[in-house]
Amino acid sequence: LKDEINLGNVGENKINLGKDGLKITQADGSEGPSITADGVAMNDKQITGLKSGLDGLGQNGKDGTIADYKKLSDSEKAKYKHNAATIGDLATVDGKIVNVSTNINNIIGNTYITDDGNGNKTIDVDKIKEDLATNSASGQKHVVADGAGAIDTIVNSIKNINTQGTRFFHVNDGQVKGTRGLDKDDSSADSKGGVAIGIQAKVDNDAENAISIGTNSITSVAGGVALGSYSQANRKALDDTTKQGVYLFDNQAVADTVANTKGAISVGGSDEVGNKFTRQITGVAAGTQDSDAVNVAQLKAVQKVASQGSKWIAADNRKFDKNGKVVDNSTQAEAKGVNSVAIGAGSNTKVVSNGKVVERPYTVSVGGINKDGTVTQRTISNVAPGVLNSDAATMGQLRAGLNDVYGKLGEYKKDASAGTASALAVGNLPQATIPGKGMISLGSGFYDGQSAMAIGLSKMSDSGKWVFKGSASYDSQEKAGAALSVGFHF
């Protein structure tokens, strides 16, 4: 026998039988089905006309189901172990699956497995009712998936969630006015942009863009935020601002403030019985900007500075009479004048004007008028010398100024005394008395420790009616003077 025999052609396919088995070569040269010692290789070809290998496999095998292989006897297992299943066998599986070797229980909270009493477990797909939890605001808590309408039911339930919101969680997009759901415990966002999360959490009407988070939390102002159960945010935005700030010693102590355009954030309020409560906000970082919140550590630092500074501040509010007796104690200061300040016990900004006691505006007072009409005065000590024209002057500066005035007055006195001596010297000069004759004269004067010298020149006319005179002086203050005069006899 030859190693390979050509059995002819089937159509354009060649059939060869050789030592390796039966092989079919297709018209395009590729390998077709083959039967060898290794088995049957279909090479991507179908097997048609195959009889079901389940025929005669017990009672269940006759009605289109697949019997439980484990229930067969050893001889039956050996007989049917290698049988093939046809497409028809698989097509008859319409949702009833037998031969379940593992128990399937508690599908979404329920059991949908039945036992026929012979150890066979059956899953009945048609009877499965899957509960889908939705917590819809409409009050429907579950979607029942039953039969062909299950998908539609689920879709409708999801649609309700999109339009009505989820129970205890509502966001108002402004399309409709928010109302509480069918469940009285549901949350409610009644204003545009409102967010309400929690049992009976509520955002009131006109509280746009407000947030309430927590059981019975309520926000009633626009932009407000209520955090925590029973918290209430009901404070409106601040309207006032400090445009110029506050200055101390030419330095700005408080910066300009900006008006609050949103509502307040509240973490406290009143519970269901009216008891007021507060909450701590923990883990707050130290503020750095003017609008940041400060934490307790920053406040303690300020308190430490203030307490240390108080060591250098002392006050005694006792009031004494002229004999040193305490006549008043702990009397409050009083400042009623416009932009006025009163410092010290019993101090006020009252003054007497036209016989009447009135409040003086724009005044800083350390004393004041008493009820009995007397005036209380205090000394402000250890004042630094003033620099600007508007600064307060110390006694040292005042005395230095007076000493300067006194010194200048002394100089003026010497000049005045020397001038007086010059007047005496000039006034004592003789003049010509003979007609047609002239005269030169010298004189001196003394006054208050100062002296002066004078020289004079005079002449009378030939007729004796005209007299001409001139003089000059020089005093001890190195001041010089001169004078001219003319006279006529008639």
C-alpha positions as CSV (number, residue, x, y, z in Angstrom):
1,L,0.0,0.0,0.0
2,K,1.3,3.4,-0.9
3,D,2.1,5.9,1.8
4,E,-0.6,8.1,0.5
5,I,-3.6,7.3,-1.7
6,N,-5.6,9.9,-3.6
7,L,-9.3,9.0,-3.1
8,G,-10.4,11.5,-5.7
9,N,-12.0,14.9,-5.6
10,V,-15.2,16.2,-3.9
11,G,-15.9,19.2,-6.0
12,E,-12.6,21.0,-6.1
13,N,-11.5,19.6,-2.7
14,K,-8.9,16.7,-2.7
15,I,-9.2,13.7,-0.4
16,N,-6.0,11.8,0.6
17,L,-5.6,8.8,2.8
18,G,-2.1,8.2,4.2
19,K,-0.2,6.9,7.2
20,D,-1.1,10.1,9.2
21,G,-4.9,9.6,8.5
22,L,-7.5,11.1,6.3
23,K,-7.0,14.7,5.2
24,I,-9.0,17.0,2.9
25,T,-7.2,19.8,1.0
26,Q,-9.4,22.6,0.0
27,A,-9.4,24.2,-3.5
28,D,-7.4,27.2,-2.2
29,G,-4.7,24.9,-0.8
30,S,-5.6,25.3,2.8
31,E,-6.2,22.4,5.2
32,G,-9.7,21.2,5.6
33,P,-11.1,18.7,8.1
34,S,-8.9,15.8,9.0
35,I,-9.0,12.5,11.0
36,T,-5.7,11.5,12.6
37,A,-4.5,9.6,15.6
38,D,-4.7,12.8,17.5
39,G,-8.4,13.2,16.8
40,V,-10.8,15.0,14.5
41,A,-9.7,18.5,13.5
42,M,-12.4,20.6,11.7
43,N,-10.2,23.5,10.9
44,D,-13.0,26.1,11.3
45,K,-15.6,23.9,9.5
46,Q,-19.1,23.1,10.9
47,I,-20.3,19.7,11.9
48,T,-23.9,19.3,10.7
49,G,-26.5,16.6,11.0
50,L,-25.3,15.6,14.4
51,K,-27.7,13.7,16.6
52,S,-28.2,14.9,20.2
53,G,-26.0,13.2,22.6
54,L,-28.7,13.7,25.3
55,D,-31.2,11.2,23.9
56,G,-32.1,8.6,26.5
57,L,-30.5,10.6,29.3
58,G,-33.3,10.0,31.8
59,Q,-36.7,11.7,32.2
60,N,-35.3,15.3,32.1
61,G,-33.3,14.5,29.0
62,K,-36.4,13.9,27.0
63,D,-38.1,17.2,27.7
64,G,-35.4,19.5,26.4
65,T,-33.6,20.1,29.7
66,I,-30.1,19.1,30.7
67,A,-30.2,16.5,33.5
68,D,-28.0,16.8,36.5
69,Y,-24.9,14.8,35.5
70,K,-24.1,14.2,39.2
71,K,-27.3,12.2,39.7
72,L,-26.4,9.6,37.0
73,S,-25.0,6.2,37.9
74,D,-21.4,5.4,37.2
75,S,-22.3,3.4,34.1
76,E,-24.5,6.2,32.7
77,K,-21.7,8.7,33.4
78,A,-19.3,6.5,31.4
79,K,-21.8,6.2,28.6
80,Y,-22.7,9.8,28.1
81,K,-19.5,11.5,29.4
82,H,-18.2,12.2,25.9
83,N,-21.4,12.9,24.0
84,A,-21.8,16.1,22.1
85,A,-24.6,18.6,22.5
86,T,-26.4,20.0,19.4
87,I,-27.6,23.5,18.7
88,G,-31.1,22.2,19.3
89,D,-30.1,21.1,22.8
90,L,-28.8,24.6,23.6
91,A,-31.8,26.4,22.0
92,T,-34.2,24.6,24.3
93,V,-32.7,26.3,27.3
94,D,-35.4,29.1,27.8
95,G,-34.6,30.4,31.2
96,K,-35.0,27.2,33.2
97,I,-31.6,25.9,34.2
98,V,-31.2,22.6,35.9
99,N,-27.9,20.9,36.8
100,V,-27.1,23.7,39.3
101,S,-24.2,22.4,41.3
102,T,-23.9,25.5,43.6
103,N,-26.7,27.0,45.6
104,I,-27.6,30.6,44.6
105,N,-29.5,32.4,47.4
106,N,-30.3,35.9,48.7
107,I,-30.4,37.7,45.3
108,I,-30.9,41.4,46.3
109,G,-32.3,40.4,49.7
110,N,-34.7,37.6,48.4
111,T,-34.4,33.9,47.5
112,Y,-35.6,32.9,44.0
113,I,-34.4,29.2,44.0
114,T,-36.9,26.3,44.1
115,D,-36.2,22.7,44.8
116,D,-38.2,19.9,43.1
117,G,-37.6,17.5,46.0
118,N,-35.1,15.4,44.0
119,G,-32.2,17.7,44.8
120,N,-32.6,19.8,41.7
121,K,-32.3,23.6,42.2
122,T,-34.2,25.8,39.7
123,I,-33.9,29.6,39.1
124,D,-37.2,31.0,37.7
125,V,-36.3,34.2,35.9
126,D,-39.9,35.1,35.2
127,K,-40.6,35.3,39.0
128,I,-37.6,37.4,40.0
129,K,-38.7,40.8,41.3
130,E,-35.6,42.9,41.8
131,D,-35.9,45.7,44.4
132,L,-34.0,48.8,43.3
133,A,-33.6,51.3,46.1
134,T,-34.2,54.9,44.9
135,N,-35.3,57.0,47.9
136,S,-37.2,59.1,45.4
137,A,-38.6,62.4,46.7
138,S,-42.0,61.3,45.3
139,G,-42.3,58.8,48.1
140,Q,-41.4,55.7,46.1
141,K,-38.6,54.0,47.9
142,H,-38.1,51.0,45.6
143,V,-38.4,50.0,41.9
144,V,-40.0,46.6,41.3
145,A,-38.5,44.9,38.3
146,D,-41.1,42.4,37.1
147,G,-41.3,40.9,33.6
148,A,-41.1,42.9,30.4
149,G,-42.1,46.2,32.1
150,A,-39.2,46.1,34.5
151,I,-36.9,48.3,32.4
152,D,-39.6,50.9,31.8
153,T,-40.3,51.0,35.6
154,I,-36.6,51.6,36.3
155,V,-36.3,54.3,33.7
156,N,-39.4,56.1,35.1
157,S,-38.0,55.9,38.6
158,I,-34.7,57.4,37.5
159,K,-36.6,60.1,35.7
160,N,-38.5,60.9,38.9
161,I,-35.2,61.2,40.7
162,N,-33.9,63.7,38.1
163,T,-37.1,65.9,38.3
164,Q,-38.0,65.5,42.0
165,G,-34.7,65.0,43.7
166,T,-33.4,62.3,46.0
167,R,-34.9,62.0,49.5
168,F,-33.1,64.2,52.0
169,F,-31.0,65.8,49.2
170,H,-32.4,68.7,47.1
171,V,-30.9,71.3,44.9
172,N,-33.1,74.0,43.3
173,D,-32.1,75.0,39.8
174,G,-34.7,77.8,39.8
175,Q,-37.0,76.1,37.3
176,V,-39.7,75.4,39.9
177,K,-40.4,76.5,43.4
178,G,-39.2,74.0,45.8
179,T,-41.6,72.2,48.1
180,R,-41.1,69.5,50.7
181,G,-41.6,66.0,49.3
182,L,-44.5,63.6,50.1
183,D,-42.5,62.5,53.1
184,K,-42.7,65.1,55.9
185,D,-39.1,64.3,56.9
186,D,-37.8,65.1,53.4
187,S,-35.5,68.1,52.9
188,S,-36.7,71.2,51.0
189,A,-34.8,73.8,48.9
190,D,-37.3,76.5,48.2
191,S,-35.1,79.1,46.5
192,K,-33.0,79.3,43.4
193,G,-29.6,77.8,43.9
194,G,-30.6,76.5,47.3
195,V,-29.1,73.2,48.6
196,A,-30.8,71.3,51.4
197,I,-29.3,68.1,52.7
198,G,-30.6,66.2,55.7
199,I,-33.8,65.2,57.5
200,Q,-36.2,68.3,57.3
201,A,-33.3,70.5,56.2
202,K,-34.7,73.6,54.7
203,V,-33.8,76.6,52.6
204,D,-36.6,79.3,52.8
205,N,-38.1,81.3,50.1
206,D,-36.0,84.3,48.9
207,A,-32.9,82.7,50.4
208,E,-31.2,82.3,47.1
209,N,-27.9,80.4,46.8
210,A,-28.2,79.3,50.5
211,I,-27.1,76.0,51.9
212,S,-28.6,73.9,54.8
213,I,-26.8,70.8,55.8
214,G,-27.9,68.7,58.8
215,T,-31.1,67.5,60.5
216,N,-33.6,70.5,60.9
217,S,-31.0,73.0,59.7
218,I,-32.7,76.2,58.3
219,T,-31.3,79.0,56.2
220,S,-33.5,82.0,55.7
221,V,-31.2,84.6,54.2
222,A,-29.6,84.8,50.8
223,G,-26.2,83.3,50.6
224,G,-26.4,82.0,54.1
225,V,-25.0,78.6,55.2
226,A,-26.3,76.5,58.1
227,L,-24.0,73.7,59.1
228,G,-25.0,70.9,61.5
229,S,-28.2,69.7,62.9
230,Y,-30.7,72.4,64.1
231,S,-28.3,75.2,62.9
232,Q,-30.0,78.4,61.9
233,A,-28.5,80.9,59.4
234,N,-30.7,84.0,59.7
235,R,-28.4,87.0,59.8
236,K,-28.4,89.3,56.8
237,A,-25.2,90.6,55.1
238,L,-23.5,93.6,56.8
239,D,-24.1,96.9,55.1
240,D,-21.7,99.3,56.9
241,T,-18.0,99.6,56.1
242,T,-15.0,101.4,57.7
243,K,-13.6,103.3,54.7
244,Q,-10.7,105.0,56.3
245,G,-9.9,102.5,59.0
246,V,-8.7,103.4,62.5
247,Y,-5.3,105.0,63.2
248,L,-3.1,105.0,66.3
249,F,0.0,107.2,66.5
250,D,0.0,107.8,62.7
251,N,-0.3,104.1,62.1
252,Q,-3.3,102.3,60.7
253,A,-4.5,100.0,63.5
254,V,-7.7,98.7,61.7
255,A,-7.7,98.3,58.0
256,D,-10.5,99.4,55.7
257,T,-13.4,97.0,55.9
258,V,-15.5,95.7,52.9
259,A,-19.2,95.3,53.0
260,N,-20.4,91.7,53.3
261,T,-22.4,90.8,50.3
262,K,-23.4,87.3,51.4
263,G,-25.2,85.9,54.4
264,A,-23.6,84.6,57.5
265,I,-22.4,81.0,58.2
266,S,-24.0,79.5,61.3
267,V,-23.1,76.4,63.1
268,G,-25.4,77.0,66.1
269,G,-29.0,77.7,66.8
270,S,-31.9,76.3,68.8
271,D,-33.0,72.7,69.1
272,E,-36.5,71.3,68.9
273,V,-37.3,72.4,72.5
274,G,-35.9,75.9,72.1
275,N,-32.5,75.3,73.9
276,K,-29.8,77.5,72.3
277,F,-26.5,75.9,71.5
278,T,-23.2,76.6,69.9
279,R,-20.5,74.5,68.2
280,Q,-16.8,74.7,68.0
281,I,-15.0,75.0,64.6
282,T,-11.8,73.1,65.1
283,G,-8.7,72.7,63.0
284,V,-8.7,76.4,61.9
285,A,-5.5,77.5,60.3
286,A,-4.0,80.9,61.4
287,G,-5.5,83.7,59.4
288,T,-3.2,85.8,57.2
289,Q,-5.5,88.2,55.3
290,D,-7.7,90.9,56.8
291,S,-10.8,88.8,55.9
292,D,-9.5,85.5,57.3
293,A,-10.8,83.9,60.5
294,V,-8.4,83.9,63.5
295,N,-7.8,80.9,65.7
296,V,-7.5,80.7,69.5
297,A,-3.7,80.7,69.3
298,Q,-3.7,84.1,67.6
299,L,-6.1,85.5,70.2
300,K,-3.9,84.2,73.0
301,A,-0.9,85.9,71.5
302,V,-2.9,89.2,71.4
303,Q,-4.1,88.6,75.0
304,K,-0.5,88.0,76.1
305,V,0.7,91.3,74.6
306,A,-2.3,93.1,76.2
307,S,-1.7,91.5,79.6
308,Q,2.0,92.3,79.5
309,G,1.3,95.8,78.5
310,S,-1.1,96.2,81.4
311,K,1.9,95.8,83.8
312,W,3.0,99.3,82.8
313,I,-0.4,100.9,83.1
314,A,-1.8,102.0,86.5
315,A,-4.8,104.1,87.4
316,D,-6.2,105.5,90.7
317,N,-9.8,106.7,90.3
318,R,-10.0,108.3,93.8
319,K,-10.9,112.0,94.1
320,F,-9.5,114.2,96.8
321,D,-10.5,117.5,98.3
322,K,-8.0,120.3,99.1
323,N,-7.3,118.8,102.4
324,G,-6.4,115.4,100.9
325,K,-9.6,113.6,101.9
326,V,-11.2,111.2,99.5
327,V,-14.5,112.8,98.5
328,D,-15.4,110.6,95.5
329,N,-14.4,107.2,94.3
330,S,-15.0,105.3,91.1
331,T,-16.8,108.2,89.5
332,Q,-17.2,107.5,85.8
333,A,-15.7,109.8,83.1
334,E,-18.3,111.5,80.9
335,A,-17.8,112.8,77.4
336,K,-20.9,114.1,75.6
337,G,-19.3,116.7,73.4
338,V,-19.0,115.8,69.7
339,N,-15.8,113.8,69.1
340,S,-14.7,114.5,72.7
341,V,-12.8,112.2,75.1
342,A,-12.8,112.3,78.9
343,I,-10.0,110.5,80.8
344,G,-10.0,109.8,84.5
345,A,-12.5,109.4,87.3
346,G,-15.0,112.2,87.4
347,S,-13.6,113.8,84.2
348,N,-16.0,115.4,81.7
349,T,-15.9,117.8,78.8
350,K,-18.0,120.4,80.3
351,V,-17.0,124.1,80.3
352,V,-18.5,127.4,81.5
353,S,-19.5,129.6,78.6
354,N,-21.4,132.9,79.2
355,G,-22.3,131.7,82.6
356,K,-23.6,128.3,81.4
357,V,-22.2,124.9,81.7
358,V,-22.0,123.4,78.2
359,E,-20.4,120.3,76.6
360,R,-17.3,121.2,74.6
361,P,-16.8,119.4,71.3
362,Y,-13.6,118.1,69.9
363,T,-11.9,118.1,73.3
364,V,-9.7,115.7,75.3
365,S,-10.3,116.3,79.0
366,V,-8.5,114.9,82.1
367,G,-10.6,117.0,84.5
368,G,-13.9,118.8,84.5
369,I,-16.5,120.8,86.3
370,N,-18.0,119.1,89.4
371,K,-21.6,119.2,90.5
372,D,-20.7,121.8,93.1
373,G,-19.3,124.1,90.4
374,T,-15.7,123.5,91.3
375,V,-13.2,122.4,88.7
376,T,-11.1,119.3,88.9
377,Q,-7.7,119.5,87.2
378,R,-5.0,116.9,86.6
379,T,-1.4,116.9,85.6
380,I,-0.3,115.0,82.6
381,S,3.3,114.0,83.4
382,N,6.2,112.5,81.5
383,V,5.0,114.0,78.2
384,A,7.5,113.8,75.3
385,P,8.5,117.1,73.8
386,G,6.3,118.1,71.0
387,V,7.6,118.2,67.4
388,L,4.7,119.3,65.2
389,N,2.9,122.5,65.6
390,S,-0.2,120.6,66.8
391,D,1.7,118.6,69.4
392,A,1.4,119.3,73.1
393,A,4.4,121.2,74.6
394,T,6.1,120.1,77.8
395,M,7.0,122.4,80.7
396,G,10.6,122.1,79.6
397,Q,9.8,123.4,76.2
398,L,7.7,126.2,77.7
399,R,10.4,127.3,80.1
400,A,13.0,127.2,77.4
401,G,10.8,129.4,75.3
402,L,10.3,131.8,78.2
403,N,14.0,131.9,78.9
404,D,14.5,132.9,75.3
405,V,11.9,135.6,75.6
406,Y,13.5,136.9,78.8
407,G,16.9,136.9,77.2
408,K,15.7,138.9,74.2
409,L,13.9,141.3,76.6
410,G,17.2,141.9,78.4
411,E,18.9,142.7,75.1
412,Y,16.1,145.0,74.2
413,K,16.4,146.7,77.6
414,K,20.1,147.4,77.1
415,D,19.3,148.8,73.7
416,A,16.6,151.0,75.1
417,S,18.8,152.3,77.9
418,A,21.6,153.1,75.5
419,G,19.1,154.9,73.3
420,T,18.0,156.9,76.3
421,A,21.7,157.8,77.0
422,S,22.0,159.0,73.4
423,A,18.9,161.2,73.7
424,L,20.3,162.8,76.8
425,A,23.7,163.5,75.1
426,V,22.1,165.0,72.0
427,G,19.5,167.0,74.0
428,N,22.2,168.6,76.1
429,L,24.2,170.0,73.2
430,P,24.4,173.9,73.1
431,Q,23.7,175.8,69.9
432,A,24.8,179.2,68.3
433,T,23.0,182.3,69.7
434,I,25.0,185.1,68.0
435,P,23.7,186.3,64.6
436,G,26.1,185.3,61.9
437,K,28.1,183.0,64.2
438,G,28.3,179.2,64.3
439,M,29.0,176.7,67.1
440,I,30.3,173.1,67.4
441,S,29.5,171.3,70.6
442,L,30.1,167.9,72.3
443,G,27.9,166.0,74.8
444,S,27.6,162.7,76.7
445,G,24.8,160.9,78.4
446,F,24.3,158.0,80.8
447,Y,21.2,155.9,81.6
448,D,20.7,152.5,83.4
449,G,24.3,151.4,82.9
450,Q,24.5,152.5,79.3
451,S,26.3,155.6,77.9
452,A,26.5,157.6,74.7
453,M,28.5,160.4,73.1
454,A,27.1,163.2,70.9
455,I,28.5,166.0,68.6
456,G,26.5,169.0,67.4
457,L,27.0,171.8,64.8
458,S,24.8,175.0,64.7
459,K,24.7,178.4,63.1
460,M,22.6,181.6,63.2
461,S,21.9,183.7,60.2
462,D,23.2,187.3,60.0
463,S,19.7,188.6,60.6
464,G,19.4,186.5,63.7
465,K,16.1,185.1,62.4
466,W,17.3,181.6,61.2
467,V,19.1,178.9,63.2
468,F,20.4,175.7,61.7
469,K,21.5,172.7,63.8
470,G,22.8,169.1,63.3
471,S,23.9,166.4,65.7
472,A,25.1,162.7,65.8
473,S,25.4,160.1,68.6
474,Y,27.1,156.8,69.3
475,D,26.1,154.6,72.3
476,S,27.6,151.7,74.3
477,Q,25.5,149.2,72.4
478,E,27.4,150.3,69.3
479,K,24.3,152.0,67.9
480,A,24.7,155.3,66.0
481,G,22.2,158.1,65.5
482,A,21.9,161.5,63.8
483,A,19.5,164.5,63.8
484,L,19.0,167.7,61.8
485,S,16.8,170.8,62.6
486,V,16.1,174.4,61.5
487,G,14.5,177.2,63.4
488,F,13.1,180.8,62.5
489,H,12.7,183.8,64.8
490,F,9.6,185.9,64.3
